[in-house]
Amino acid sequence: MTHKDQHIILKTEDLSIGYQSKKTKTIVASHINLELNKGELIGLVGANGIGKSTFLRTLTNVQNTISGEIQIHNKNLSDFSSNELAKTMSLVLTEPIASKNLSVFELVALGRQPYTNWVGNLTATDVAIINRALEQTNIVELKSKNCFELSDGQLQKVMIARALAQDTDLIILDEPTTHLDMYHKAYILKLLQRLVKETQKTILFSSHEIDLAIQLCDTMIVMTKEHIVSDTPNNLISNGTFEVLFPNDLIAFDKNTKSFRVKK
């Protein structure tokens, strides 16, 4: 193993994603070759319906690959048991949580499930990790509140804290800023950026907030109908990647401001 390989958390090799049944196969994207490195904030962007959620579901083993390989720490994703995977990767989805009657502490504590015994008893170490996750997400004052009392922004921070309590090298979030106003969209993405720097975890998130992602991410994955590319935001800007992300009849990408603008 080379020094470089030691810092690769996840990589794909000639991956094809999509849907298949006994009779049909629908390929959403193919020939995907990516590397996610340790301690990076990575934004996944693309037009609506391009396949971002399909890609994330495939990376997290919720959905089967069509072909190709996904490796985590140089081990094929298919070779992980469910518990091994839960200790390696944590997932924050946009679906509503099962029970909002849980307290914030109880919900964050669910992140310790891969490590607790079958009755779910928390050790002193578990409690310390949970409390640290609450501190890292600035929600200590909410720990006794029930989740139904929280705003959307507060609840999103609780879900991120649960992922931190799971203590995995890789955290994947599907649209973490959905339903949030502009301030809280920026707050959540700045929080993710800070957590990457403090914990050296790898955080991958999908988002429609492309302008914010360009400002905050170390790496971006851009999905178009033709291909999927991964690079630093500055390189993607230089290569003109964002200029062809959407039809150019209504909006255009401005390289100088690193943002999209509506055409007059």
N, C-alpha and C positions, 0 to 999 in steps of 0.2 A: 504493500500500500504506500503510495507516494504521500508526501506532506500535503499536497493539494487535496488528495482524496479524503484525508482525515477531516477536512472542513466541509465536505459535501454531505448535507443531511439527506437530501432526496434527489434522485435523478431519474429521468425517463429516457428510454432508448427505443426509438422508432415506434412510439406509442400511437395507437389509433383509438379514438373514443367514440362512443355512440350507443346505439340500442340494437339488440338483436333478440329475435324469437326463433322458434323452430323453422319458420318460413321466410322471415325477412331479416335484413341487416341494414341499419341506417347509420352511416358514418358521419359524425359531426365534424371531426378534425382528425388528421393523420400526420404521420412523420413528425411527431413531437419529440424533440430532443432538448431537454432542459436540465439545468442543475440549480438546486436551491442550496445556498451556502449558509454556514453557521453564522448567527448574529446579524442577519439581514432582515430588513423590512421590505417585503415584496408585494407589489400591487398588481392584481390581475384585472385588466380592463378590456372592453370591447363593446360593440353595439348590443342592444337588446336582442335576445334570441340567438346570439352567436355561439353559445355553448359553454359559458363560464361555469354555470352550476354543474353541468354535466362533467366538465373537467375536474372540478373540485370533488364531486361525488366519486369519480374514478380514482383520484389520488388517495381518497380516504377509505377505499374498499367498500363503499356503499353500493357501488355499481361496478360490474365487471368490465375489464378492458375488452376491446375488439381484438387487438393484437399488440405485440410489443411488450416492453417490461417497465415496471416501476420498482425502483430499489430505494430502500431506506437504510442508511448506514451499510451500504453494499449488500443488503439482504433483500431478496425478492419479496414484494408486498404479499404475494400469495402464500409465502412460507411463515408469516406471522400468525400466531394464535390471536384470538380476539383480545385476550388480556395483555399479551405482549404488545400489541398495537396500541392499546389504551395507555400503556406506559411510555410510548414513543411519540404519539401524536394525539393532540386534543382538538376538538372540533366545536366551533360555535356557529350554530345555524340560525336562520331567520324565523324558524317555526316557533310558535308560542310555547312556553314551558308547560310541562304537564300539570303542575299544581302551583298556583300563585299563593296558596295558603302557607307555603313554606316561608320560614324567615330567611333573611339574607344569609345569615351564618349557615343555616341548614342547606340552602341551595349551593353555596360555595363548597360546603363539606362534601357534596356529591362528587366533587372532583377527586376525592381520595378513595373512591370505590375500588379502583384497580389494586389498591394496596391493603385494604382492610380485610378482616376475616369475613366469613360468610354471614355473620350477624351484623357486620358493619360497625363494630366498636372502634372508636377513634382513640389512638394512642396520644401521648403527650406530643410526640413528634408530628402527628397529623394535625393536631390543634395549632401547633406553632406554625406549620406551613399554611394553614387556612388563615390565621391571623396576619401572616406576612402578605398573603395575596390581597387581603382586605386593605392593608396599608399601602401596597403598591398601586392599587387602583383608587385610592383616596375615598374609601367608602366605610371606614371603621365606624363612623357615627350612624351608619344605616344597619349595622349587623343584627339588631334586634327587631327591625321593622319587617312586616310581612311583605312579600313581593308584590301583592296587589296594591300596595300603597305607593309604589314607586312610579316615577315618570319613565318614559321610554329610554331616555338617556341614562338614568340611574340603573335601570334594569340591564342595559347593555354593558355597563361597567361591572355589574354583578356576574354576568355571563363570562366576561373576560377574566374576572377573579377566579371563577370556577375552573377555567382552563389553566390558569396559573397554578392553582392548587393541585391540579392533576400532574404537574411537574414533568412535562414532556419537553423534548428538544424542539419539537415543531408544533406550532399552533396555527390552525387554519380557520379563517372566518369567512362566511358567506354573507356578503352585503352587510357589514356591521353598522353602517350608517343609515340604513333604511328607516324611514319615518322620523328622522331627526331634522331639526332646523339647521341652518348653516353654521351657527356657532357650535352646536353639539357635534355636528359632523367633523368639524375641524378639531374639536376637543378630543373625540375618540381616536382620530388618526394620529394626533400629537401624542396621546397616551400610548398608543401602540409603538410609535417611534421611540419614546422614552423607555418603554419596557424592553425593547430590543437592546438598547444601549446598556441598561442596568443589568439585564439577565443573560445577555448573549444568546437568547433563544432565537429561533428563526420564526418569523411571523409572516404568513401568506394570507392576504385578504383580497376578495373581489369587491369591486366598487364601480359606481358610475361617476364618482367624484374624481375625474381624471386630472383636473387642474391641481387639486390638493395632493393627489398621489405623485404627480410630477415633482412637487415641491418637497415632499417628505420621504419618498421611498429611496432605498439604495438601488433596487432593481425593479423593473416593471416587466410584466408579461403582457403582450398585446396580441389579442386574438382578432383576426380578420377572416373573411371567407377563404382567402388564398393560403394563409399560413399563420403560424404562431411564432412570434419572435420574443426573445428575452435579452435585455441589455440594461445599461444604466439609463436614466431619463435623458441625460444630455446626449448620449450617443443615439438614442431613438429620435430625439429632436433633430440632430444633425443628419440622420439618415432619411428624414422625411416620413417616418412611420406614422406619426399622428395626423399628417396632412391627408392621408388616404383612409383614415379610420372610419369616417362617415361620408355620405354623399355630399358633394361640395356646393349643392344648390342653396343651402340655407346657412351653413356655418363653415368657418375656416379656422385653421390653426395658425396662430401668430407666433413665429419663432422668437421674436424679440421679447414678448411678454410671457412666453411659455404657457399660453392659454388659448382657449377657443373663444371666438367672437361671432356674433350674428352678422351675416352680410347685410349691408344696407340696400 
